[in-house]
Amino acid sequence: MYDYLLGGKDNFAPDRAAAQAGLQVNPNAATAPRQNRAFLARTVRFLAEAGVRQFLAIGTGGVARKP
């Protein structure tokens, strides 16, 4: 559902259906995943500018995209 709510392409029909059902109950449900992804992008950018050159992505979340 996270990928679907971010507008990604790596999701399955049950994920899309559940996300759509959730959006019917709470139309703002996609806000938290977008804010989370934006925070991740800001954090990685800050660390990269501070000199960190290696990052380990743990878990699923797909490729970081610009929000």
VMD Tcl script that draws the C-alpha trace (Angstrom):
set ca {
  {0.00 0.00 0.00}
  {2.90 2.35 0.77}
  {4.17 2.20 -2.82}
  {0.67 2.73 -4.20}
  {0.03 5.73 -1.95}
  {3.32 7.23 -3.16}
  {2.23 6.81 -6.75}
  {4.61 3.92 -7.43}
  {4.24 1.06 -9.84}
  {5.47 -1.80 -7.65}
  {2.24 -2.84 -5.93}
  {-0.41 -5.52 -6.24}
  {-4.18 -5.43 -6.78}
  {-4.98 -6.23 -3.11}
  {-2.68 -3.36 -2.06}
  {-4.46 -0.98 -4.41}
  {-7.89 -2.12 -3.24}
  {-7.00 -1.78 0.43}
  {-5.43 1.65 -0.14}
  {-8.50 2.83 -2.05}
  {-10.74 1.60 0.78}
  {-8.59 3.46 3.27}
  {-8.71 6.61 1.17}
  {-12.51 6.40 1.15}
  {-12.50 6.50 4.95}
  {-9.65 9.01 5.23}
  {-8.90 11.02 2.08}
  {-5.70 12.30 3.72}
  {-4.24 8.81 4.18}
  {-1.59 9.43 1.51}
  {-0.21 12.44 3.37}
  {1.84 10.47 5.93}
  {3.68 8.30 3.37}
  {4.53 11.40 1.30}
  {5.79 13.27 4.37}
  {7.80 10.23 5.44}
  {9.45 10.00 2.01}
  {10.19 13.74 2.01}
  {11.81 13.43 5.45}
  {13.93 10.54 4.19}
  {15.07 12.59 1.19}
  {16.00 15.59 3.38}
  {17.86 13.36 5.83}
  {19.86 11.57 3.15}
  {20.67 14.86 1.42}
  {21.90 16.36 4.72}
  {24.06 13.33 5.50}
  {25.50 13.24 1.98}
  {26.43 16.92 2.20}
  {28.04 16.20 5.58}
  {30.28 13.61 3.94}
  {28.46 10.32 4.38}
  {28.94 8.33 1.17}
  {27.41 4.94 1.93}
  {23.83 4.21 2.87}
  {22.15 0.93 3.69}
  {18.47 0.66 2.83}
  {16.75 -1.88 5.07}
  {13.23 -3.06 4.38}
  {10.96 -2.32 1.47}
  {10.19 1.13 0.24}
  {11.32 1.13 -3.32}
  {13.60 3.59 -4.96}
  {13.62 7.05 -3.43}
  {11.72 9.42 -5.68}
  {11.36 13.15 -5.42}
  {8.07 13.96 -3.63}
}
mol new
graphics top color blue
foreach p $ca { graphics top sphere $p radius 0.5 }
foreach p [lrange $ca 0 end-1] q [lrange $ca 1 end] { graphics top cylinder $p $q radius 0.2 }
display resetview
